[in-house]
Amino acid sequence: MKKTVTLIVAIIVLLLGGFTTYYINNKANNITHEKKISNVKENISPQKISKTEAKKINDAFYSHKITKAGGESCFVGEYPSTFPKLINKSELVVVGKVVGLKSHVSDNFPYTTVSLRVDKVLKGDSKKLHKTIPIEIMGGNITRKEDAAAHNLKPSDDKDPNEIITLEFTRLPRAGEKMAVGLTKIPKGVNGTQGKSWSATYVEKSTFFQDSDGKYRRESEVPPTTDNGTHDLTGQKEDELMNNGMNDLINKSQNKKTN
């Protein structure tokens, strides 16, 4: 049975800073258990990650049963209707390659710290170029008993409560994958973070994965069925609009370098 969790994206406008930031919160009641993660610092990254290294990371991270958890992203404030507006909401927009994955649990919800080596800075601090930055994503590895506690349930009697499973609310990246993502800083301590960290400004709506054809695309929505039995393609049309915008932005960035 698919679990359903609401991802609440709280938008905080920093009046003095002049930009918008957000964090992911979760509805977990009466839970005090928390596993802190070590501080993940931004650092100079290696020039590349080999296929062997990427496979080793992925084999270790994804060695457990993967459970797709249904979810709904709730955005505070008006959701951007155009690609320029989407980009303007992010403090930093980068293209990079995933070079590390690390799970941690906070309030009995799993999170993954994605280490992204920045290959291009499309907006924001150019000093992030060729550095590795930590990005927090909801979802990752967690024990069955922690997952049950998050929903105020008891672990199933026929399953090992200490068994680790991988919960996936939105697409989790893999080492070696390339991503384009709009980012915002998240406050220290949110969801178990201890140091400087980033998160996708509009979660999966600000995250574009490179496909086999070299194009960057958001995770496709499954079109809902309307009352008359037809499919609502609004989400797919918006995905296409935003995908085209991101690829155009990346191409313009490349053209500037060659001119």
Steps between C-alpha positions, in 0.01 A plus 500: 500500500637834408557737785388856458682792652449868444813696427447846639723750331517807720609813320679752721565843352817651644434872482860605559655237279273568207447136407265215578593179680309190600522180694312171503310426818306188585194400699643273768329514840653418840829383350821593677749258348743659257822396332730792423729494198856620489569843359531480120730779389525652156837408357700476183378189322687252283493566127280197440350193660571171328228253406654255747483754783143597410391135493658439840308794650171397338536133593551595865224762516238306303568158652165497680138454394372817333150612600327767295318734738223713357540868571362844436706818482325794664651840424442806715433799279445515127673227299700648206306482174798557269858375485657845567285531812603150609867589464459835675373322812829312536810644661731267307442310173764247399575205275708225652572132551404293803818378671363382834186382683451484876178423690401629841184482710339796677174471696462153353496627143779415254707760320786471254794734472596513134856615431486688170815605316417830330598512132304814406355790697196634317401745772654609828844469659756419230741387774299179525638391160703176527404461867291228659188622676260305728134485395231365733226282351212337685518123469771243552594210726313437825413206726148359493446587867598865440270517199215352705561747784471792257140393437428411866484132408659185637741303280347204321541176698602302193788731405829586666456846661870570453492423129611799294280610210534785251203737493468702180255794507639663188775372273823439690815565297777252433873556511631587155174667393497859380243744635393859448337640811376827648613524862436697817694490826329323787543600866752311707339224704195451278436129443819405685744712299793641694683711245436705189265322268270553202167367386311514171285812518186327375608141567445287186372806311847657520697182426591393146681172425705445185347234275681273253449758222691762699190706579404596855147417615296504817348181635188445289163526666241228462204688350194477727169378364222759483132447582417421137768232476755702303852582616596844626817586307557836672794364701666347195468825306656690789783245521570550129503878544742484794718234336541715189584799716774317690658355185494842332669653806772232498558543125529878537757449775705273273476745209636782716814297566562429131446860387 
